[in-house]
Amino acid sequence: MGVSAIPQILFAKVMHARLFPKKNQFRYGIYYLAVPLSNLKSLPFAINKFGMLGFYERDHGAKDGSDLNLWAHEILKKYNIDKADGYITLVCMPRILGYVFNPVSFWICRDSQGQTRAVICEVRNTFGESHTYLCAHADQSPILETDVMQGDKVFHVSPFLNREGHYTFRFNTRDGQFGAWIDFYDADNQKQLITSLIGELKPLTKQSSRAAFWKYPLVTLKTIFLIHWQALKLITKGISYIPKPTQIMEKITSTNDLKEK
């Protein structure tokens, strides 16, 4: 069933590869939490409290501490995704000693048989903004690893890529695994950026969370540091900095074959 209805930890590799105008690539180890929204009390640490590892409800969804399950179901309802009537698991980075930065979080929305019917991608930039992309098939068929969904790029993330073109999304939520592939195509339909998050899921326990903490110490600080380090590398390669445009009013969009109610 891939992302489980019990808490899990994802040990993964992140990869980004920029193809032009100058090549740049990086890959590093990381870990995420896989949090069952209907059973937050099953986490092996207190939620909404400071700790070595932490999970705060206000870091996600409406970002006001309100019910995360309800937030996700309202998005599904808005786009008529009624077959995602099972549990929802949020794959996200934890707070580490109180600090978190989630470049992208994934909400895996399943049906009552455990099949993935939708994936909500909650994207953040380093300017304090966020945008949500809903990925699903128009006929609500299960999302398979071979399925590719496409959505317009409407949110400014990297200051070295224009806010134009589109993304392709692909996901693997098979038993014991999680994979997400998000590629960017520019306005001329040329693939410019390849990204992936691929790893194995293990039960989230006090022991596994401690192991993750020491294997990848201060992982959230590492993430924000590496984002700025890669930006510096792009500048030294002569890639032009693109000023941030005003964010669009609509904060939730979908893959192209979905329609709102």
Rosetta silent file (secondary structure, phi, psi, omega in degrees, C-alpha in Angstrom):
SEQUENCE: MGVSAIPQILFAKVMHARLFPKKNQFRYGIYYLAVPLSNLKSLPFAINKFGMLGFYERDHGAKDGSDLNLWAHEILKKYNIDKADGYITLVCMPRILGYVFNPVSFWICRDSQGQTRAVICEVRNTFGESHTYLCAHADQSPILETDVMQGDKVFHVSPFLNREGHYTFRFNTRDGQFGAWIDFYDADNQKQLITSLIGELKPLTKQSSRAAFWKYPLVTLKTIFLIHWQALKLITKGISYIPKPTQIMEKITSTNDLKEK
SCORE:     score description
SCORE:     0.000 S_00000001
   1 L     0.000    2.554  175.844    0.000    0.000    0.000 S_00000001
   2 L    70.146 -114.102  176.979    3.043    2.277   -0.149 S_00000001
   3 L   -73.724  120.228 -167.499    2.400    5.119    2.263 S_00000001
   4 L   -90.928  168.223  175.157    0.687    3.368    5.164 S_00000001
   5 L   -80.595   -0.527  173.330   -2.131    4.219    7.539 S_00000001
   6 L  -109.267  156.718 -178.824    0.447    3.971   10.344 S_00000001
   7 L   -61.737  137.530  177.987    3.240    6.526   10.881 S_00000001
   8 E  -135.663  167.150  175.661    6.303    5.885    8.748 S_00000001
   9 E  -124.506  135.661 -176.872    9.639    7.479    8.013 S_00000001
  10 E  -105.544  113.146  172.647   10.954    7.915    4.478 S_00000001
  11 E   -93.686  116.872 -166.856   14.699    7.555    3.955 S_00000001
  12 E  -141.644  171.868  171.807   15.227    9.037    0.512 S_00000001
  13 E  -118.208  133.032  173.642   17.467   10.736   -2.028 S_00000001
  14 E  -100.067  135.449  178.040   16.619   14.133   -3.517 S_00000001
  15 E  -134.369  133.716  171.573   17.878   14.874   -7.027 S_00000001
  16 E  -128.341  134.375  175.934   17.699   18.063   -9.116 S_00000001
  17 E  -136.433  115.918  175.248   19.209   18.369  -12.592 S_00000001
  18 E   -91.523  128.828 -171.240   19.087   21.593  -14.606 S_00000001
  19 L   -94.499  -30.956  179.075   19.578   20.838  -18.305 S_00000001
  20 L  -161.074  163.316    0.621   20.109   24.297  -19.846 S_00000001
  21 L   -73.378  -19.157  172.510   21.271   27.030  -20.392 S_00000001
  22 L  -127.160  139.050 -179.218   23.975   25.737  -18.030 S_00000001
  23 L   -76.602  142.198  175.374   23.948   22.270  -16.509 S_00000001
  24 E  -155.871  132.422 -176.828   23.792   21.913  -12.750 S_00000001
  25 E  -143.585  145.902  172.715   22.958   18.829  -10.721 S_00000001
  26 E  -148.058  158.483 -179.687   22.899   17.716   -7.096 S_00000001
  27 E  -152.310  131.980  179.049   21.775   14.697   -5.094 S_00000001
  28 E  -152.859  160.055  179.975   21.709   14.197   -1.344 S_00000001
  29 E   -80.812  151.195 -174.997   20.193   12.059    1.378 S_00000001
  30 E  -160.374  167.748  170.017   17.202   13.206    3.384 S_00000001
  31 E  -139.439  149.570  178.800   14.288   11.897    5.407 S_00000001
  32 E  -125.436  159.474  168.568   10.597   12.742    5.555 S_00000001
  33 E   -93.354  149.256  170.628    7.755   11.774    7.843 S_00000001
  34 E  -119.149  101.496 -166.623    4.688    9.958    6.483 S_00000001
  35 E  -105.414  118.933  175.421    1.926   11.113    8.824 S_00000001
  36 E   -75.096  116.336 -171.595   -1.591    9.557    8.842 S_00000001
  37 H   -68.793  -24.994 -179.468   -3.887   12.557    9.270 S_00000001
  38 H   -82.684   -3.645 -176.555   -6.706   10.563   10.831 S_00000001
  39 H  -145.745   56.800 -178.641   -4.430    9.277   13.573 S_00000001
  40 H   -63.819  -25.841 -179.642   -1.981   11.996   14.567 S_00000001
  41 H   -68.047  -11.644 -179.651   -1.928   10.638   18.112 S_00000001
  42 H   -82.471   -6.676  177.119   -0.073    7.578   16.805 S_00000001
  43 L   -63.866  142.718 -176.786    3.098    9.614   16.208 S_00000001
  44 L   -80.569   21.038  174.257    5.881    8.549   18.610 S_00000001
  45 L  -151.629  161.170 -177.157    6.315   12.152   19.799 S_00000001
  46 L   -70.519  137.795  176.948    4.000   14.942   20.899 S_00000001
  47 L   -87.849  154.790  177.514    2.522   17.065   18.121 S_00000001
  48 L    61.411   25.411  179.107    2.537   20.878   18.205 S_00000001
  49 L  -136.017  146.053  179.488    5.307   20.830   20.819 S_00000001
  50 L   -61.764  139.402  176.148    9.024   21.601   20.648 S_00000001
  51 L  -170.097 -179.308  176.516   11.264   18.556   20.446 S_00000001
  52 L   -57.381  -51.803  168.493   14.156   16.859   18.701 S_00000001
  53 E  -116.178  145.766 -179.366   11.688   15.930   15.951 S_00000001
  54 E  -147.768  158.457  173.030    8.327   17.646   15.705 S_00000001
  55 L  -134.981  118.387  179.623    5.131   17.903   13.711 S_00000001
  56 L  -112.997  127.437  179.697    3.086   21.095   13.903 S_00000001
  57 H   -61.967  -31.571 -177.435   -0.355   21.236   12.304 S_00000001
  58 H   -72.634   -6.268  177.197    0.071   24.944   11.573 S_00000001
  59 H   -80.065   -7.595 -169.787    2.959   24.180    9.189 S_00000001
  60 L  -135.602  166.853  175.374    0.561   22.677    6.647 S_00000001
  61 L    61.848 -125.710  179.556   -2.765   23.199    4.899 S_00000001
  62 L   -72.362  -12.207  176.605   -4.404   26.442    5.943 S_00000001
  63 L    62.017   32.535  176.599   -1.375   27.060    8.226 S_00000001
  64 L  -127.539   13.274 -179.515   -3.534   28.166   11.121 S_00000001
  65 L    82.728    4.472 -178.739   -3.586   24.948   13.126 S_00000001
  66 L   -77.536  172.411 -173.336   -6.985   23.913   11.769 S_00000001
  67 L   -59.997  119.726 -176.654   -7.961   20.348   10.844 S_00000001
  68 H   -73.963  -37.648  178.082   -5.630   19.066    8.087 S_00000001
  69 H   -59.469  -44.268 -179.906   -7.888   16.203    7.048 S_00000001
  70 H   -63.775  -42.170  179.596  -10.751   18.651    6.489 S_00000001
  71 H   -58.482  -47.105 -179.220   -8.530   20.995    4.455 S_00000001
  72 H   -65.308  -42.244 -178.416   -7.505   18.189    2.105 S_00000001
  73 H   -67.304  -30.002  176.472  -11.056   16.865    1.724 S_00000001
  74 H   -67.255  -36.391  175.911  -12.309   20.350    0.848 S_00000001
  75 H   -66.128  -45.362  178.937   -9.809   20.460   -2.033 S_00000001
  76 H   -60.259  -41.545  179.322  -10.907   17.019   -3.222 S_00000001
  77 H   -64.859  -39.014 -179.310  -14.550   18.094   -3.039 S_00000001
  78 H   -59.270  -31.997 -178.492  -13.800   21.276   -4.992 S_00000001
  79 L  -109.003   18.693  173.328  -12.555   19.141   -7.887 S_00000001
  80 L    63.022   31.064  179.085  -15.160   16.365   -7.551 S_00000001
  81 L   -91.056   79.954 -175.997  -12.662   13.720   -6.382 S_00000001
  82 L   -90.415  -10.252  178.621  -15.152   11.610   -4.435 S_00000001
  83 L   -80.363  -12.585  175.254  -13.382    8.261   -4.902 S_00000001
  84 L   -83.642   67.285 -173.448  -10.592    9.362   -2.551 S_00000001
  85 L  -104.223   13.532  178.398  -12.726    8.278    0.395 S_00000001
  86 L  -102.308 -152.018 -176.536  -10.018    6.486    2.383 S_00000001
  87 L   -81.036  156.717  178.084   -7.190    7.683    4.570 S_00000001
  88 E  -118.475  132.491  177.176   -4.842   10.570    3.749 S_00000001
  89 E  -118.426  132.240  179.027   -1.137   10.516    4.559 S_00000001
  90 E   -99.668  118.196  177.001    1.009   13.647    4.594 S_00000001
  91 E   -99.215  111.995 -171.180    4.613   13.116    3.484 S_00000001
  92 E  -151.149  164.650  173.814    6.580   16.074    4.828 S_00000001
  93 L   -79.598  145.889  177.787    9.762   17.122    6.541 S_00000001
  94 L   -81.245  164.876  163.139    9.669   17.268   10.346 S_00000001
  95 E   -75.047  137.611  175.960   10.560   20.201   12.493 S_00000001
  96 E  -116.291  113.456 -176.762   14.096   19.699   13.792 S_00000001
  97 L    51.144   38.972  174.350   14.704   21.420   17.111 S_00000001
  98 L    92.207   -7.600 -176.379   11.831   23.749   16.224 S_00000001
  99 E  -111.643  139.625  175.551   12.884   24.636   12.658 S_00000001
 100 L  -145.898  145.419  165.007   11.306   23.442    9.415 S_00000001
 101 L  -143.029  117.900  179.760   11.346   24.269    5.732 S_00000001
 102 L  -105.953  101.451  175.141    9.315   22.070    3.385 S_00000001
 103 L   -57.761  -41.095  175.738   10.111   22.764   -0.294 S_00000001
 104 E  -153.722  135.277  174.404    7.261   20.401   -1.173 S_00000001
 105 E  -116.336  149.655 -175.903    4.939   18.199    0.875 S_00000001
 106 E  -120.952  125.583  177.087    2.803   15.414   -0.568 S_00000001
 107 E  -103.340  108.849 -176.752   -0.703   14.520    0.589 S_00000001
 108 E   -90.516  114.618 -173.607   -1.449   10.953   -0.557 S_00000001
 109 E  -108.311  116.855 -172.851   -5.225   10.564   -0.867 S_00000001
 110 E  -112.006  165.100  173.174   -6.471    6.973   -1.063 S_00000001
 111 L   -92.973 -177.317 -175.776   -9.740    5.153   -1.544 S_00000001
 112 L   -67.580  -16.407  176.380  -11.217    2.628    0.888 S_00000001
 113 L   -95.815    2.761  177.358   -9.164   -0.160   -0.757 S_00000001
 114 L    89.102    7.364  178.151   -5.892    1.731   -0.323 S_00000001
 115 L   -85.015  139.127 -179.575   -5.427    2.805   -3.938 S_00000001
 116 E   -75.062  122.345  179.970   -4.057    6.300   -4.541 S_00000001
 117 E  -108.576  -19.808  179.221   -6.673    8.488   -6.240 S_00000001
 118 E  -157.829  151.475  172.298   -5.073   11.926   -5.799 S_00000001
 119 E  -129.492  124.045  176.678   -1.847   13.549   -4.672 S_00000001
 120 E   -98.729  120.920  179.874   -1.866   17.094   -3.315 S_00000001
 121 E  -103.798  114.977 -179.443    1.515   18.814   -3.724 S_00000001
 122 E  -101.911  108.154 -170.838    2.000   21.714   -1.320 S_00000001
 123 E  -105.717  140.421  177.075    4.918   23.797   -2.624 S_00000001
 124 E  -125.503  151.215  170.896    6.799   26.555   -0.797 S_00000001
 125 L  -113.651  176.583 -177.520    9.391   29.072   -1.891 S_00000001
 126 L   -83.505    6.130  177.930   12.028   30.880    0.152 S_00000001
 127 L   -99.419    9.473  178.212    9.980   34.100    0.033 S_00000001
 128 L    83.484   13.695 -179.255    7.420   32.778    2.533 S_00000001
 129 L  -106.519  162.653  176.796    4.786   31.922   -0.087 S_00000001
 130 E  -145.293  158.141  176.364    3.079   28.636   -0.912 S_00000001
 131 E  -148.018  150.348 -176.805    0.932   27.118   -3.624 S_00000001
 132 E  -119.371  128.085  175.195   -0.954   23.830   -3.914 S_00000001
 133 E  -110.652  125.174  175.693   -1.169   21.617   -7.009 S_00000001
 134 E   -95.232  124.589  179.072   -3.794   18.853   -7.063 S_00000001
 135 E  -112.472  121.330  178.602   -2.787   15.839   -9.179 S_00000001
 136 L  -165.109  163.934  174.290   -5.471   13.342  -10.224 S_00000001
 137 L   -88.255  147.138 -179.394   -7.069   11.768  -13.276 S_00000001
 138 L   -61.417  -32.151  178.539  -10.308   13.232  -14.591 S_00000001
 139 L   -89.706    5.211  177.644  -11.931    9.780  -14.389 S_00000001
 140 L    63.503   20.203  177.218  -10.533    9.333  -10.848 S_00000001
 141 L   -66.066  156.140 -179.450   -8.753    6.113  -11.830 S_00000001
 142 L   -57.708  145.241  179.082   -5.932    4.978   -9.498 S_00000001
 143 L   -86.585  115.759 -179.493   -2.613    6.764   -9.939 S_00000001
 144 L  -100.836  163.128 -176.899   -0.004    4.276  -11.139 S_00000001
 145 L   -62.230  -27.462 -178.184    3.767    4.689  -11.239 S_00000001
 146 L   -84.941   -8.862 -176.386    3.689    4.899  -15.041 S_00000001
 147 L   -78.023  135.280  177.343    1.048    7.666  -15.125 S_00000001
 148 L  -118.033  125.965  178.056    2.187   11.167  -16.044 S_00000001
 149 E  -114.735  149.230 -174.645    0.015   14.169  -15.195 S_00000001
 150 E  -124.582  138.814  177.398    0.592   17.711  -16.429 S_00000001
 151 E  -145.506  147.222 -179.684   -0.156   21.076  -14.854 S_00000001
 152 E   -66.468  141.954  173.785    0.691   24.691  -15.644 S_00000001
 153 L   -80.814  114.231 -177.042    3.453   26.320  -13.624 S_00000001
 154 L  -123.063    4.809 -174.159    1.748   29.229  -11.844 S_00000001
 155 L  -127.406  135.091 -178.773    3.980   29.651   -8.777 S_00000001
 156 L   -83.638  113.575  178.634    7.423   31.273   -8.534 S_00000001
 157 L  -109.310  -71.443  179.428    9.833   28.886   -6.819 S_00000001
 158 L   -83.553  132.876  175.808   13.336   29.253   -8.232 S_00000001
 159 L   -77.262   14.748  177.794   14.523   32.811   -8.962 S_00000001
 160 L  -121.604   10.880  175.756   16.356   31.308  -11.945 S_00000001
 161 L  -132.718  136.196  178.524   13.289   29.952  -13.770 S_00000001
 162 L   -68.858  153.323  175.561   10.488   31.970  -15.318 S_00000001
 163 L   -85.758   81.829 -177.022    6.926   31.528  -14.091 S_00000001
 164 L  -162.615  179.206  178.382    5.690   29.957  -17.304 S_00000001
 165 L    74.644 -152.387 -176.464    5.515   26.580  -18.989 S_00000001
 166 E  -151.699  166.569  173.440    4.314   23.480  -17.187 S_00000001
 167 E  -109.161  153.201  161.696    5.207   20.598  -14.880 S_00000001
 168 E  -113.028  141.209 -176.964    4.805   16.878  -15.336 S_00000001
 169 E  -120.535  137.888  174.017    4.071   14.842  -12.202 S_00000001
 170 E  -144.376  142.936 -174.091    4.634   11.138  -11.574 S_00000001
 171 E  -137.495  145.739  170.488    4.310    9.182   -8.316 S_00000001
 172 E  -120.727  115.724  178.949    5.122    5.773   -6.893 S_00000001
 173 L  -123.580   34.528  178.374    3.113    4.842   -3.792 S_00000001
 174 L   -72.994  169.360 -174.426    3.666    1.084   -3.857 S_00000001
 175 L   -54.196  123.679  175.745    4.203   -1.002   -0.725 S_00000001
 176 L    74.583    8.578 -176.118    7.201    0.201    1.275 S_00000001
 177 E  -134.625  157.052  166.947    8.161    2.841   -1.280 S_00000001
 178 E  -147.561  133.807  175.786    7.546    6.444   -2.167 S_00000001
 179 E  -142.927  140.240  175.430    8.709    8.274   -5.259 S_00000001
 180 E  -136.235  128.151  177.807    7.855   11.651   -6.752 S_00000001
 181 E  -121.470  117.820  179.445    9.160   12.930  -10.082 S_00000001
 182 E  -126.956  114.569 -178.123    8.375   16.539  -11.005 S_00000001
 183 E  -113.811  146.177 -178.430    9.886   17.921  -14.204 S_00000001
 184 E  -109.704  132.104  175.176    9.655   21.461  -15.561 S_00000001
 185 E  -115.204  134.287 -177.044    9.141   22.352  -19.231 S_00000001
 186 L   -78.005 -175.220 -176.065    9.609   25.941  -20.371 S_00000001
 187 L   -63.717  -20.348  177.136    7.250   27.980  -22.569 S_00000001
 188 L   -94.509   12.419  178.003    8.790   26.362  -25.659 S_00000001
 189 L    65.042   30.070  175.112    8.005   22.887  -24.270 S_00000001
 190 L  -100.075  129.758  178.475   11.675   22.110  -23.643 S_00000001
 191 E   -67.983  119.616 -175.350   12.474   20.072  -20.533 S_00000001
 192 E  -111.446  -28.272 -176.154   14.649   22.340  -18.406 S_00000001
 193 E  -140.188  132.519  176.407   14.593   20.835  -14.911 S_00000001
 194 E  -115.629  130.227  177.306   14.348   17.244  -13.643 S_00000001
 195 E  -134.551  152.268  175.988   13.614   16.563   -9.974 S_00000001
 196 E  -153.565  152.787  170.300   12.950   13.460   -7.910 S_00000001
 197 E  -133.382  112.627 -173.063   12.432   12.266   -4.354 S_00000001
 198 E  -134.590  130.882  179.042   12.828    8.479   -4.102 S_00000001
 199 E  -169.007 -174.551 -179.186   13.127    6.291   -1.044 S_00000001
 200 E  -112.447  144.736 -179.372   11.991    3.485    1.222 S_00000001
 201 E   -99.607  136.027  177.194    9.445    3.677    3.998 S_00000001
 202 E  -129.230  156.097  176.033   10.071    2.229    7.457 S_00000001
 203 E   -56.800  137.704  177.753    7.904    2.236   10.592 S_00000001
 204 L   -89.450  111.297  178.891    8.238    5.506   12.509 S_00000001
 205 L  -129.312  174.199  175.671    9.260    4.691   16.067 S_00000001
 206 H   -61.342  -36.901 -179.109   11.292    6.451   18.714 S_00000001
 207 H   -68.698  -45.773 -178.270   14.255    4.329   17.642 S_00000001
 208 H   -70.164  -32.407  177.994   13.947    5.057   13.899 S_00000001
 209 H   -69.320  -37.801  175.683   13.391    8.774   14.490 S_00000001
 210 H   -65.035  -42.082  179.761   16.551    8.951   16.611 S_00000001
 211 H   -60.752  -42.058  179.166   18.473    7.054   13.923 S_00000001
 212 H   -65.158  -41.870 -178.908   17.263    9.512   11.271 S_00000001
 213 H   -58.404  -42.407 -177.126   18.137   12.507   13.433 S_00000001
 214 H   -84.756  -25.874  176.900   21.745   11.364   13.819 S_00000001
 215 H   -70.688  -39.272  178.796   22.150   10.026   10.268 S_00000001
 216 L  -126.523   75.164 -175.364   21.053   13.382    8.804 S_00000001
 217 L   -64.167  139.919  177.619   21.652   15.928   11.585 S_00000001
 218 L    50.950   48.906 -171.100   19.808   19.255   11.332 S_00000001
 219 H   -63.747  -32.865 -179.339   18.276   18.106    8.038 S_00000001
 220 H   -72.200  -37.060  174.111   15.910   21.081    7.692 S_00000001
 221 H   -66.854  -37.596  176.548   18.751   23.563    8.134 S_00000001
 222 H   -60.279  -40.932 -178.274   20.755   21.505    5.647 S_00000001
 223 H   -62.499  -48.966 -177.834   17.904   21.805    3.147 S_00000001
 224 H   -69.159  -33.564  176.402   17.658   25.598    3.304 S_00000001
 225 H   -64.012  -45.026 -177.533   21.468   25.912    3.239 S_00000001
 226 H   -67.703  -32.267  175.909   21.743   23.738    0.127 S_00000001
 227 H   -60.161  -46.367 -179.268   19.013   25.746   -1.635 S_00000001
 228 H   -73.363  -31.607  177.151   21.043   28.918   -1.183 S_00000001
 229 H   -65.604  -42.938  178.151   24.318   27.134   -1.990 S_00000001
 230 H   -66.552  -34.721  176.178   22.916   25.906   -5.302 S_00000001
 231 H   -62.175  -41.644  177.910   21.630   29.429   -6.022 S_00000001
 232 H   -62.891  -40.022  178.313   25.152   30.762   -5.524 S_00000001
 233 H   -62.775  -40.385  179.193   26.498   28.129   -7.912 S_00000001
 234 H   -65.042  -39.343  178.150   23.970   29.166  -10.578 S_00000001
 235 H   -62.635  -43.118 -179.712   24.964   32.810  -10.208 S_00000001
 236 H   -67.186  -21.732  176.773   28.635   31.913  -10.658 S_00000001
 237 L   -86.756    0.578  175.990   27.675   30.014  -13.832 S_00000001
 238 L    87.278   16.738  177.874   26.133   33.182  -15.234 S_00000001
 239 L   -78.758  130.190 -175.539   22.447   32.255  -14.845 S_00000001
 240 L   -71.861  139.911  175.495   20.336   35.418  -14.626 S_00000001
 241 L   -80.882  132.696 -179.553   18.374   36.148  -11.444 S_00000001
 242 L  -107.427  116.283  179.384   14.637   36.611  -12.086 S_00000001
 243 L   -58.350  147.541 -177.312   12.844   38.990   -9.672 S_00000001
 244 L   -70.631  123.872  174.980    9.831   37.488   -7.926 S_00000001
 245 L   -77.330  166.488  175.420    6.524   38.385   -9.623 S_00000001
 246 L   -64.990  131.893 -178.596    3.375   39.079   -7.619 S_00000001
 247 L   -65.557  141.327  178.041    1.830   35.782   -6.589 S_00000001
 248 L   -65.831  156.870 -177.080   -1.436   34.911   -8.346 S_00000001
 249 L   -69.557  -39.428 -178.690   -4.601   35.117   -6.238 S_00000001
 250 L   -73.075  118.945 -175.195   -5.617   31.481   -6.756 S_00000001
 251 L   -98.220   -1.049  178.059   -3.578   29.392   -4.288 S_00000001
 252 E  -134.230  122.152  174.481   -4.841   25.980   -5.443 S_00000001
 253 E  -130.430  175.145 -173.515   -4.633   24.706   -9.033 S_00000001
 254 E  -134.117  170.426  169.989   -4.806   21.266  -10.611 S_00000001
 255 L   -63.726  157.647 -160.217   -3.433   19.105  -13.349 S_00000001
 256 L   -66.577  -22.665 -176.861   -4.869   20.111  -16.666 S_00000001
 257 L   -91.664    5.252  178.455   -7.641   17.543  -17.145 S_00000001
 258 L   -96.161  149.086  177.520   -9.426   18.365  -13.872 S_00000001
 259 L  -127.993  143.571  176.029  -12.291   20.816  -13.570 S_00000001
 260 L   -74.292  162.029  175.528  -13.651   22.603  -10.526 S_00000001
 261 L   -63.559    0.000    0.000  -17.258   22.209   -9.454 S_00000001
